[in-house]
Amino acid sequence: DVRLDREDVLVLLRDADIKGLPLDTLARKFKMIQTTMRPLIVPYAPYAEGCDKEVPEVADILRQLEHAEHVGVAGAARRLQPWLVQVPEQAYRALWQANAIAPVAQARYGEQFVRLVNPRLYDPRCGLRWDDSPQFLAAEALVY
């Protein structure tokens, strides 16, 4: 059915031999999930009082990334895994423009490690909440 293979992935597979599979093209064209998600470090503890304070363990890892010359990135990434949330690209960009998120040691890591810096967007019971936050409404939308 044409609708199931609108990117002609099956044609690419049929026409290539095993040694010449166009893997980069296949990866670009075939996506099970169409929405791009971005990882975001949320350094606040769920179900905690005073959720605007960072978890000390996470704060230590982030501080190491910011200040150490040669930190093992793989080790830090593994230790940060429990604190990562996947955010849709559009929401990620809105959070970025609202200065609600910030990169950790951007000169060294680019956007590899990005953290939530606006604790008002974190609810200790529900987690990250950006969908109906006033920070993301245009000023014109607030005028009736």
Contact map, one row per residue, 1 for C-alpha under 8 A:
111110000000000000000000000000000000000000000000000000000000000000000000000000000000000000000000000000000000000000000000000000000000000000000000
111111000000000000000000000000000000000000000000000000000000000000000000000000000000000000000000000000000000000000000000000000000000000000000000
111111000000000000000000000000000000000000000000000000000000000000000000000000000000000000000000000000000000000000000000000000000000000000000000
111111000000000000000000000000000000000000000000000000000000000000000000000000000000000000000000000000000000000000000000000000000000000000000000
111111111100000000000000000000000000000000000000000000000000000000000000000000000000000000000000000000000000000000000000000000000000000000000000
011111111000000000000000000000000000000000000000000000000000000000000000000000000000000000000000000000000000000000000000000000000000000000000000
000011111000000000000000000011000000000000000000000000000000000000000000000000000000000000000000000000000000000000000000000000000000000000000000
000011111111000000000000000000000000000000000000000000000000000000000000000000000000000000000000000000000000000000000000000000000000000000000000
000011111111100000000000010011000000000000000000000000000000000000000000000000000000000000000000000000000000000000000000000000000000000000000000
000010011111110000000000000000000000000000000000000000000000000000000000000000000000000000000000000000000000000000000000000000000000000000000000
000000011111111000000000000000000000000000000000000000000000000000000000000000000000000000000000000000000000000000000000000000000000000000000000
000000011111111100001100010000000000000000000000000000000000000000000000000000000000000000000000000000000000000000000000000000000000000000000000
000000001111111110001000000000000000000000000000000000000000000000000000000000000000000000000000000000000000000000000000000000000000000000000000
000000000111111110000000000000000000000000000000000000000000000000000000000000000000000000000000000000000000000000000000000000000000000000000000
000000000011111110000000000000000000000000000000000000000000000000000000000000000000000000000000000000000000000000000000000000000000000000000000
000000000001111111111100000000000000000000000000000000000000000000000000000000000000000000000000000000000000000000000000000000000000000000000000
000000000000111111111000000000000000000000000000000000000000000000000000000000000000000000000000000000000000000000000000000000000000000000000000
000000000000000111111000000000000000000000000000000000000000000000000000000000000000000000000000000000000000000000000000000000000000000000000000
000000000000000111111000000000000000000000000000000000000000000000000000000000000000000000000000000000000000000000000000000000000000000000000000
000000000000000111111100000000000000000000000000000000000000000000000000000000000000000000000000000000000000000000000000000000000000000000000000
000000000001100111111110000000000000000000000000000000000000000000000000000000000000000000000000000000000000000000000000000000000000000000000000
000000000001000100011111110000000000000000000000000000000000000000000000000000000000000000000000000000000000000000000000000000000000000000000000
000000000000000000001111111000000000000000000000000000000000000000000000000000000000000000000000000000000000000000000000000000000000000000000000
000000000000000000000111111100000000000000000000000000000000000000000000000000000000000000000000000000000000000000000000000000000000000000000000
000000000000000000000111111110000000000000000000000000000000000000000000000000000000000000000000000000000000000000000000000000000000000000000000
000000001001000000000111111111000000000000000000000000000000000000000000000000000000000000000000000000000000000000000000000000000000000000000000
000000000000000000000011111111100000000000000000000000000000000000000000000000000000000000000000000000000000000000000000000000000000000000000000
000000000000000000000001111111100000000000000000000000000000000000000000000000000000000000000000000000000000000000000000000000000000000000000000
000000101000000000000000111111100000000000000000000000000000000000000000000000000000000000000000000000000000000000000000000000000000000000000000
000000101000000000000000011111110000000000000000000000000000000000000000000000000000000000000000000000000000000000000000000000000000000000000000
000000000000000000000000001111111100000000000000000000000000000000000000000000000000000000000000000000000000000000000000000000000000000000000000
000000000000000000000000000001111100000000000000000000000000000000000000000000000000000000000000000000000000000000000000000000000000000000000000
000000000000000000000000000000111111000000000000000000000000000000000000000000000000000000000000000000000000000000000000000000000000000000000000
000000000000000000000000000000111111000000000000000000000000000000000000000000000000000000000000000000000000000000000000000000000000000000000000
000000000000000000000000000000001111100000000000000000000000000000000000000000000000000110000000000000000000000000000000000000000000000000000000
000000000000000000000000000000001111110000000000000000000000000000000000000000000000000110000000000000000000000000000000000000000000000000000000
000000000000000000000000000000000011111000000000000000000000000000000000000000000000011110000000000000000000000000000000000000000000000000000000
000000000000000000000000000000000001111100000000000000000000000000000000000000000000011110010000000000000000000000000000000000000000000000000000
000000000000000000000000000000000000111110000000000000000000000000000000000000000001111000000000000000000000000001000000000000000000000000000000
000000000000000000000000000000000000011111000000000000000000000000000000000000000001111000000000000000000000000011110000000000000000000000000000
000000000000000000000000000000000000001111100000000000000000000000000000000000010011100000000000000000000000000011110000000000000000000000000000
000000000000000000000000000000000000000111110000000000000000000000000000000000000011100000000000000000000000000000110000000000010000000000000000
000000000000000000000000000000000000000011111000000001100110000000000000000000000010000000000000000000000000000000110000000000000000000000000000
000000000000000000000000000000000000000001111100001111100000000000000000000000000000000000000000000000000000000000000010010100000000000000000000
000000000000000000000000000000000000000000111111001001100000000000000000000000000000000000000000000000000000000000000000000100000000000000000000
000000000000000000000000000000000000000000011111001000000000000000000000000000000000000000000000000000000000000000000000001110100000000000000000
000000000000000000000000000000000000000000001111101000000000000000000000000000000000000000000000000000000000000000000000000110000000000000000000
000000000000000000000000000000000000000000001111111000000000000000000000000000000000000000000000000000000000000000000000000100000000000000000000
000000000000000000000000000000000000000000000011111000000000000000000000000000000000000000000000000000000000000000000000000100000000000000000000
000000000000000000000000000000000000000000000001111110000000000000000000000000000000000000000000000000000000000000000000000000000000000000000000
000000000000000000000000000000000000000000011111111111000000000000000000000000000000000000000000000000000000000000000010011100000000000000000000
000000000000000000000000000000000000000000010000011111000000000000000000000000000000000000000000000000000000000000000011010000000000000000000000
000000000000000000000000000000000000000000010000011111100000000000000000000000000000000000000000000000000000000000000010000000000000000000000000
000000000000000000000000000000000000000000111000001111110110000000000000000000000000000000000000000000000000000000000000000000000000000000000000
000000000000000000000000000000000000000000111000000011111110000000000000000000000000000000000000000000000000000000000000000000000000000000000000
000000000000000000000000000000000000000000000000000001111111000000000000000000000000000000000000000000000000000000000000000000000000000000000000
000000000000000000000000000000000000000000000000000000111111100000000000000000000000000000000000000000000000000000000000000000000000000000000000
000000000000000000000000000000000000000000100000000001111111110000000000000000010010000000000000000000000000000000000000000000000000000000000000
000000000000000000000000000000000000000000100000000001111111111000000000000000000000000000000000000000000000000000000000000000000000000000000000
000000000000000000000000000000000000000000000000000000011111111100000000000000000000000000000000000000000000000000000000000000000000000000000000
000000000000000000000000000000000000000000000000000000001111111110000000000100110000000000000000000000000000000000000000000000000000000000000000
000000000000000000000000000000000000000000000000000000000111111111000000000000000000000000000000000000010000000000000000000000000000000000000000
000000000000000000000000000000000000000000000000000000000011111111100000000000000000000000000000000000000000000000000000000000000000000000000000
000000000000000000000000000000000000000000000000000000000001111111110010000000000000000000000000000000000000000000000000000000000000000000000000
000000000000000000000000000000000000000000000000000000000000111111110010100100000000000000000000000000011000000000000000000000000000000000000000
000000000000000000000000000000000000000000000000000000000000011111110000000000000000000000000000000000011000000000000000000000000000000000000000
000000000000000000000000000000000000000000000000000000000000001111111000000000000000000000000000000000000000000000000000000000000000000000000000
000000000000000000000000000000000000000000000000000000000000000111111110000000000000000000000000000000000000000000000000000000000000000000000000
000000000000000000000000000000000000000000000000000000000000000000111110000000000000000000000000000000000000000000000000000000000000000000000000
000000000000000000000000000000000000000000000000000000000000000000011111000000000000000000000000000000000000000000000000000000000000000000000000
000000000000000000000000000000000000000000000000000000000000000110011111100100000000000000000000000000000000000000000000000000000000000000000000
000000000000000000000000000000000000000000000000000000000000000000000111111100000000000000000000000000000000000000000000000000000000000000000000
000000000000000000000000000000000000000000000000000000000000000010000011111110000000000000000000000000000000000000000000000000000000000000000000
000000000000000000000000000000000000000000000000000000000000000000000001111111000000000000000000000000000000000000000000000000000000000000000000
000000000000000000000000000000000000000000000000000000000000000000000001111111100000000000000000000000000000000000000000000000000000000000000000
000000000000000000000000000000000000000000000000000000000000100010000011111111110000000000000000000000000000000000000000000000000000000000000000
000000000000000000000000000000000000000000000000000000000000000000000000111111111000000000000000000000000000000000000000000000000000000000000000
000000000000000000000000000000000000000000000000000000000000000000000000011111111000000000000000000000000000000000000000000000000000000000000000
000000000000000000000000000000000000000000000000000000000000100000000000001111111100000000000000000000000000000000000000000000000000000000000000
000000000000000000000000000000000000000010000000000000000100100000000000000111111111000000000000000000000000000000000000000000000000000000000000
000000000000000000000000000000000000000000000000000000000000000000000000000011111111000000000000000000000000000000000000000000000000000000000000
000000000000000000000000000000000000000000000000000000000000000000000000000000111111000000000000000000000000000000000000000000000000000000000000
000000000000000000000000000000000000000011100000000000000100000000000000000000011111100000000000000000000000000000000000000000000000000000000000
000000000000000000000000000000000000001111000000000000000000000000000000000000011111110000000000000000000000000000000000000000000000000000000000
000000000000000000000000000000000000001111000000000000000000000000000000000000000011111000000000000000000000000000000000000000000000000000000000
000000000000000000000000000000000000111100000000000000000000000000000000000000000001111100000000000000000000000000000000000000000000000000000000
000000000000000000000000000000000000111100000000000000000000000000000000000000000000111110110000000000000000000000000000000000000000000000000000
000000000000000000000000000000000011110000000000000000000000000000000000000000000000011111110000000000000000000000000000000000000000000000000000
000000000000000000000000000000000011110000000000000000000000000000000000000000000000001111111000000000000000000000000000000000000000000000000000
000000000000000000000000000000000000000000000000000000000000000000000000000000000000000111111100000000000000000000000000000000000000000000000000
000000000000000000000000000000000000000000000000000000000000000000000000000000000000001111111110000000000000000000000000000000000100000000000000
000000000000000000000000000000000000010000000000000000000000000000000000000000000000001111111111000000000000000000000000000000000000000000000000
000000000000000000000000000000000000000000000000000000000000000000000000000000000000000011111111100000000000000000000000000000000000000000000000
000000000000000000000000000000000000000000000000000000000000000000000000000000000000000001111111110000000000000000000000000000000000000100000000
000000000000000000000000000000000000000000000000000000000000000000000000000000000000000000111111111110000000000000000000000000000100000100000000
000000000000000000000000000000000000000000000000000000000000000000000000000000000000000000011111111111000000000000000000000000000000000000000000
000000000000000000000000000000000000000000000000000000000000000000000000000000000000000000001111111100000000000000000000000000000000000000000000
000000000000000000000000000000000000000000000000000000000000000000000000000000000000000000000111111110000000000000000000000000000000001100000000
000000000000000000000000000000000000000000000000000000000000000000000000000000000000000000000011111111000000000000001100000000000000000000000000
000000000000000000000000000000000000000000000000000000000000000000000000000000000000000000000011111111000000000000011100000000000000000000000000
000000000000000000000000000000000000000000000000000000000000000000000000000000000000000000000011011111100000000001111100000000000000000000000000
000000000000000000000000000000000000000000000000000000000000000000000000000000000000000000000001001111110000000001111000000000000000000000000000
000000000000000000000000000000000000000000000000000000000000000000000000000000000000000000000000000011111100011111100000000000000000000000000000
000000000000000000000000000000000000000000000000000000000000010011000000000000000000000000000000000001111100101011100000000000000000000000000000
000000000000000000000000000000000000000000000000000000000000000011000000000000000000000000000000000000111111110010000000000000000000000000000000
000000000000000000000000000000000000000000000000000000000000000000000000000000000000000000000000000000111111111000000000000000000000000000000000
000000000000000000000000000000000000000000000000000000000000000000000000000000000000000000000000000000001111110000000000000000000000000000000000
000000000000000000000000000000000000000000000000000000000000000000000000000000000000000000000000000000001111110000000000000000000000000000000000
000000000000000000000000000000000000000000000000000000000000000000000000000000000000000000000000000000011111111110000000000000000000000000000000
000000000000000000000000000000000000000000000000000000000000000000000000000000000000000000000000000000101111111110000000000000000000000000000000
000000000000000000000000000000000000000000000000000000000000000000000000000000000000000000000000000000110100111111000000000000000000000000000000
000000000000000000000000000000000000000000000000000000000000000000000000000000000000000000000000000000100000111111000000000000000000000000000000
000000000000000000000000000000000000000110000000000000000000000000000000000000000000000000000000000000111000111111100000000000000000000000000000
000000000000000000000000000000000000001110000000000000000000000000000000000000000000000000000000000011110000001111110000000000000000000000000000
000000000000000000000000000000000000000111100000000000000000000000000000000000000000000000000000000011110000000011111000000000000000000000000000
000000000000000000000000000000000000000111100000000000000000000000000000000000000000000000000000000111000000000001111110000000000000000000000000
000000000000000000000000000000000000000000000000000000000000000000000000000000000000000000000000001111000000000000111110000000000000000000000000
000000000000000000000000000000000000000000000000000000000000000000000000000000000000000000000000001110000000000000011111110000000000000000000000
000000000000000000000000000000000000000000010000001110000000000000000000000000000000000000000000000000000000000000011111110000000000000000000000
000000000000000000000000000000000000000000000000000100000000000000000000000000000000000000000000000000000000000000000111111000000000000000000000
000000000000000000000000000000000000000000000000000000000000000000000000000000000000000000000000000000000000000000000111111000011100100000000000
000000000000000000000000000000000000000000010000001100000000000000000000000000000000000000000000000000000000000000000111111101111000000000000000
000000000000000000000000000000000000000000000100001000000000000000000000000000000000000000000000000000000000000000000001111111111000000000000000
000000000000000000000000000000000000000000011111101000000000000000000000000000000000000000000000000000000000000000000000011111100000000000000000
000000000000000000000000000000000000000000000110000000000000000000000000000000000000000000000000000000000000000000000000001111100000000000000000
000000000000000000000000000000000000000000000000000000000000000000000000000000000000000000000000000000000000000000000000011111111000000000000000
000000000000000000000000000000000000000000000100000000000000000000000000000000000000000000000000000000000000000000000000011111111000000000000000
000000000000000000000000000000000000000001000000000000000000000000000000000000000000000000000000000000000000000000000000111001111100000000000000
000000000000000000000000000000000000000000000000000000000000000000000000000000000000000000000000000000000000000000000000111001111111100000000000
000000000000000000000000000000000000000000000000000000000000000000000000000000000000000000100010000000000000000000000000100000011111100100000000
000000000000000000000000000000000000000000000000000000000000000000000000000000000000000000000000000000000000000000000000000000001111100000000000
000000000000000000000000000000000000000000000000000000000000000000000000000000000000000000000000000000000000000000000000000000001111110100000000
000000000000000000000000000000000000000000000000000000000000000000000000000000000000000000000000000000000000000000000000100000001111111110000000
000000000000000000000000000000000000000000000000000000000000000000000000000000000000000000000000000000000000000000000000000000000001111110000000
000000000000000000000000000000000000000000000000000000000000000000000000000000000000000000000000010000000000000000000000000000000000111110000000
000000000000000000000000000000000000000000000000000000000000000000000000000000000000000000000110010000000000000000000000000000000101111111000000
000000000000000000000000000000000000000000000000000000000000000000000000000000000000000000000000000000000000000000000000000000000000111111101100
000000000000000000000000000000000000000000000000000000000000000000000000000000000000000000000000000000000000000000000000000000000000000111111100
000000000000000000000000000000000000000000000000000000000000000000000000000000000000000000000000000000000000000000000000000000000000000011111110
000000000000000000000000000000000000000000000000000000000000000000000000000000000000000000000000000000000000000000000000000000000000000001111110
000000000000000000000000000000000000000000000000000000000000000000000000000000000000000000000000000000000000000000000000000000000000000011111111
000000000000000000000000000000000000000000000000000000000000000000000000000000000000000000000000000000000000000000000000000000000000000011111111
000000000000000000000000000000000000000000000000000000000000000000000000000000000000000000000000000000000000000000000000000000000000000000111111
000000000000000000000000000000000000000000000000000000000000000000000000000000000000000000000000000000000000000000000000000000000000000000001111
